[in-house]
Amino acid sequence: MASQAGISMAMPEPVVPRGLGRQALYVLLGFSAGLPFYMFSTILSLRLQAHEVGLVVIGFFAWVQLLPTFKFLWAPLLDRYEVPGFGRFWGRRRGWIMLAQLGIFVSMAAMGLTSSDTHLGITALFAVLLAFWTTTLEVAADAWRIELAPTQEEQGPIAAANLWGYRTAMVAAGSGALLVADLPGWGWTGAYLVIATAAFLPFPLLAAMRPDPGHGGSRWQALATGLVATVAILGAAVVAVAAIGWLLLGAASAAGITSETNVTPVVLVICMVPFLIMAAALPKIRKLPPTAPARRSVAIGPYVDFFWRYGFMALALMAFVSIYRMGDVLALNLSKPMIRELGYSLTAIGLADSYVALVASIVGVGLGGWMAARWRLPWTLAVGAFFAALGNFGFVWLAHQPVDGAALYVATAADQFGNGMAGAVFVVYLSMLVNPAFPGAQYAFLSGFAFLLPRLLSGAGGGIVEAFDRAGFPGFDLFFLLSGVLSLAALLFLPLIARARPRPSDSPA
């Protein structure tokens, strides 16, 4: 486990009590972030499949999930600036959380009102916006969590609480959206609007909380000013995302890239460039004094600090985190289309994703959080990787069973238990790698990089399955078998990363 020795900073006075009160807060924040995630990933995949969109194109939509990988680009802003209006009363962290919740509501409602998917460009626009605001909420909540619970013993319970809320919301969104979509007269529009409404419920609760230490004034004036600022920020985000999408599509068309082109290598290279630059600069980074502009920079200072603290061990840490969650990320996008193809109805999938997934996930998260608070992290990481891989192997087993609710429940339970356990352990591990002087930016950097390679492969998942099928092999079987094996490959790094220790701070106390 990485030690935080040598790092000091003034911690803010907590705005919620310790213990159960703090855990209840993070159940709420996890719930807020978990509801929209399924709506631009698994539910969107099923919706596109229902509208007879090809499997390869559905795979491309999985690249919307790549957006959190790039959260390091705007995460430093959340550490440095407050949201106009909201920040004046509720402080930096809650201000960003409230803005993000409004962005989530508007984006998801827009996805519901355009649920015919007649124009896939519009579908992609609102899916990207939903992913952006969901990611912004997670960045702000993660930074606040690390500030409130800086030690491994404190992180275990609060990380488990956050994941309980997150996975409960994912189950609620996954099963609830499918059950609503199957109702006569409701369809996909009704499903998205219902989940959008549920995602907005925590906003008034946060708005009713007492002011952040050092902040105050009129609650209603801060709320009104924040809402006006939100309208301007949301409008600017729509314009920016649309413009960037138009430029990217134009560049792809000019380069001769079509829906049949394998763009995975190109995307991988583009995503890796900033990190390769950092790795090449490591020798110089290690020699930088605390007054160096690169270490004091708002934009790159937090990331330079990570490499400065860990040196070349940072490369091993980044390789490890990039494959640890491989199995469940790959399964997320194609597990439901595979189950649907086996002959299960939306209602059957929704029921399996309700109480079965919820109970299994809660048990897995709770056990993972308990282990992370009491065991050495390398051991808990190994156990989490094993059970996550087992969940992927469960889909291979399911494909060879008769269409039966019990078999679906067993496979779903194994998947959710393993993912919940691995997720809880992984959150604590990443939190312990972070310098608490840069909690939002560094956690965003590590957690974003952790899902880069898995989400790239997930986007190409449809093409991989079809390639296996064309070669005469059972495509889904090999895909889920391979994804489980890749998760187990993370175990090879444990003897090395267990020795990682951060360099003591050289900044004045």
Secondary structure, DSSP 8 states (H G I E B T S, - for coil): ----TT--------SS-STHHHHHHHHHHHHHHHHHHHHTTHHHHHHHHHTT--HHHHHHHGGGGGGGGGGGGTHHHHHH---TTHHHHHHHHHHHHHHHHHHHHHHHHHHHHTTT-SSHHHHHHHHHHHHHHHHHHHHHHHHHHHHH--SHHHHHHHHHHHHHHHHHHHHHHHHHHHHHHTSTTTHHHHHHHHHHHHHHTHHHHHHTS---TT--S-HHHHHHHHHHHHHHHHHHHHHHHHHHHHHHHHHHHHTT--TTS--HHHHHHHHHHHHHHHHHTHHHHHT--TT-HHHH-TTTHHHHHHHHHHTTHHHHHHHHHHHHTHHHHHHHHHHHHHHHHHT--HHHHHHIIIIIHHHHHHHHHHHHHHHHHHS-HHHHHHHHHHHHHHHHHHHHHHHTS-S-HHHHHHHHHHHHHHHHHHHHHHHHHHHHHS-TTSHHHHHHHHHHHHTHHHHHHHHTHHHHHHHHHHTTS-HHHHHHHHHHHHHHGGGGGHHHHTT-------S--
